[in-house]
Amino acid sequence: MKRKRKWWLLILVPAGALLLLPLLRGGPDNGVELQTTIAGIGTLEERADGTGMLEGLSRVDISAETGGLIEHIHVQEGDTVQAGQLLLELETTQARANLNTAASQIETATIALSQAERELERVTELNGRGLSSHEELLVARENRELRRQELNRAYFSYSIAENSLEKTSYLSPSGGIVTALNVEEGEMAVQGTMNNAGTVLLTVEDMSAFLVRVTMVESEIVSVGEGMEAEVVLDALPDQTFTGIVEEVGLSASSDGGGETAAEFEVLVRLNSVHPYMRSGMSASVEIVTARSENCVAVPVQSIVERPDPGDPSASVPSVLVLMDDGIIESVPVTTGISSVMEIEVSGIEPGARVISGPVESLRSLQNGDSTERNSDEDGDGSGSGPGGPMPFGGPPPGAGGGR
């Protein structure tokens, strides 16, 4: 006579009590602990996460556009500035000298052009009376064109000199806070070249609002889109969670793992609020809600097993094992939706169903129609667990708090 194999079923009841029920099947003893969870209704979310740095709404590094000695600095680090406010000035002696030289060149070229035009008028009149040759007329015209081009070059030189003088004064491009002042009066500002960056004189940052520049791996970025809600926790303020909205999603990788690690992309999240302790450069952890399902039925992820489709045994469908009131196990095909870390959305079962979950191989060993046998000696009163009402995702019963 064959001995019956026993699986131990761990039932979680609302009061927190645990009961082990033996599941009976033919075969040698092989105890496997499984558990049941009450399928509940709640809100389920899928999230993508990443880490990043806090920065102001806009950040402008003001670099030296022309070389020169820093003569006056009109602000200090931490000052609030307005758009167009004078920040610092370079020494202007050379720039003013170049401007005066260009002005003199304009005056000289203007006189030369005036003389060339009068000469052309004279030669034209003489040529009309037959007193000058056609060649003399051509020379006079060419001379006038040369003088006109010289005047144009003089004006161009004056424009360059004027622009260089303007570049000795640096105005704030926008309102904000001076978050970095990298130079002192008397230092030499170095103009940038193609291969070398110029001196970054100071930084103005608009801190009326904050962004988090988040780095996410390629497997996370595919589900992230503009306008999605985000939750942000700053390392400096770990007890507070700030909300935000995704403003921009990178279209190209910010770093390439070269095949060894996943490529990374940048995502910009704008925070909905500002805290007085927020500072540019703070580290932040970000979770972006990529999908949400409200009033859905959810069960543990570990309760889903692929089983033969009752309508087509050659195909398989996601299924759950439901423990019926009479102790019989019923395999129910379900359609799955979004999932969180521990729960997954399903349709095909009713809220309040007792769903069995556990290791996949253990669940596969259970079949539709298997029964349980209560061990009354270990139960005490033998009255059973009394599963109670539906609990959202294994949490408290309705009325004691919602879903996630």
C-alpha positions, 0 to 999 in steps of 0.5 A: 500500500502506498504511503501518502506524501504530505506538503505543509501549507502555511496559512497567514490569517489576518490576526497574524497567526500561522497554521501549517496544513498538510497537503495530501498526495500519493507518494513518500513523505516530503514536507514542503512549506507553502503559504496562502495569501488572501487576494486583496484589492488595492493600488499597484505600481511599477517603478524605475529607480536611479540615483542622481544629483540635485541642481538648480532650475538653471545653472550658468558658468560664466567663463572669460571671453577675453583675457585680462586682469580682474579689476573689480568683483561686485558680488560674493558667493551666496549673493542673490543677483538679478538679470543684467546685474554687473558681476565683475570687471576686467582691466580696460586700458588695452581694450579702450586703446584698441577702440580709440585706434579703430576710431582713428582708422575710421576717420582716416578712411573716411577722409581718404574715401571723400578725396577719392570720390572728389577725384572721380567726379573731376576725372568723370567731368574731364572725360566727358569733355574729352580731356581725360582718357578712359584709362584715367577714369577706370583708375579713379573708380578703382581708387574710390572702391579701394578707399570704400573697402578700407573704410569698411575694414575700419568699421569692422575693426571698431566693432571688434574693439567695441565688443572686446571692451564690452567683454571686460564687464560681465553681467548676470544672464539671469536671476539667481544665486552666485553659487561659486566665485572662483577668482579674486581681484588681481588675478588674470582671466584666461580666454578659452581656446579650442583645446583649453577651457577658459577661466570659469569666473563664477556660477549663477544658479536659479534655485527658485526650483530644483531638478534632479539629474538622474542616471538610469540603466537601459533596462529601466529607461525603456519604461520612463516617459515625460510627465511621469510622477517621481519620488525623491529622497535626498541623502541629506534629508533621508526622512522626507520624500519629495515629489516631482515630475519627469521633464526630460528623458535622454535619447542617447546614452550618457555613458557606454559600458562597452559591452561589460556593463549596461549603458546609462541614460540621464533623466531630468526630474523637476521637484514640486517643492523647495526645502530651505536645506536644499543645495546644488550637488546633493545626492538623491535617490529617485523612484519613477512611477512608470505604471499604476493600476487602481482597484486591482486584484493582486497576489504574490508574485510567487503564486504565479505558475505556468500551467497547461491551458485548459482550452489548449493543452499544448499551450501554457497560461499563467495560473494560480492555485486557490484553496477552496473552503472544502480544502480542495485546491483548484488551479485557476488560469489568470491574466497578469498585469503590472507587478511590484517587487512582491505583488502582481496584478491578476484578473480571473479570481475574486478578491478574498480568494486564498491563493497558495504561493511558494517555490515554483517547483513545489507549486508545480507538484500540486495539482488541480483537485488536491486536498488538504488535511488539517492536523487538529493536534497541532491546531489546538481547538481544531477549528481552523484559521478562519481566513477573514475578509480580503486584505490588500496584498496581504496587509490589514483587512479593509478599513485598516488602511489601503493598498500601497 
